[in-house]
């Protein structure tokens, strides 16, 4: 199954994509994760992407499209995948249509106030990347990772100014692509304000799983 997950930051896209990937045994391809991994490893791609990411801006299309085409051509993605964070605008959606067919697009909806509350409280382990939330999923000891005891930090692009910018871009550029997929009859929508388990049930039901 070839799937795309669309939703604002904080909608739980990554969490749901992870759960579904386990169920369907297909790769979960997150462009944000690929960029973060490259930043960690100080690659050329990482250095270039970081300039945009820290300010909450989109990385240029040409760079992301090249990256995703390369990733989709790998063996494990031939029969199915879950795309998370791509496409993010019509340019990217068109490039993707030329590269492959998509079976379903899952839109996870969330209002801005809830999105800001969820992302503003997000803390990430500096070392292993485990994600917590100060209110909804706190670590056992404040500021420290349960897995390895390392410091928990707030990603630069999770800070308030960057979040507002990211949501603005989402409404302006990403949300409209759901219409593009709706016209093709492959869009399903779920309410992202529900619990993680309930959103998962909705997605499975609407995908016929
Ligand atoms: P995410 O974790 O998906 O919110 O992505 C974090 C950041 O990576 C975004 O704010 C962008 O700067 C960059 N990014 C991820 N995916 C894309 C994409 N498809 N197009 C452009 N920039 C992207």
Boltz pocket constraint, residues with backbone or C-beta under 6 A from the ligand:
constraints:
  - pocket:
      binder: B
      contacts: [[A, 9], [A, 31], [A, 32], [A, 33], [A, 35], [A, 49], [A, 52], [A, 53], [A, 54], [A, 56], [A, 57], [A, 58], [A, 59], [A, 60], [A, 61], [A, 64], [A, 84], [A, 85], [A, 86], [A, 87], [A, 88], [A, 92], [A, 157], [A, 166]]
      max_distance: 6.0
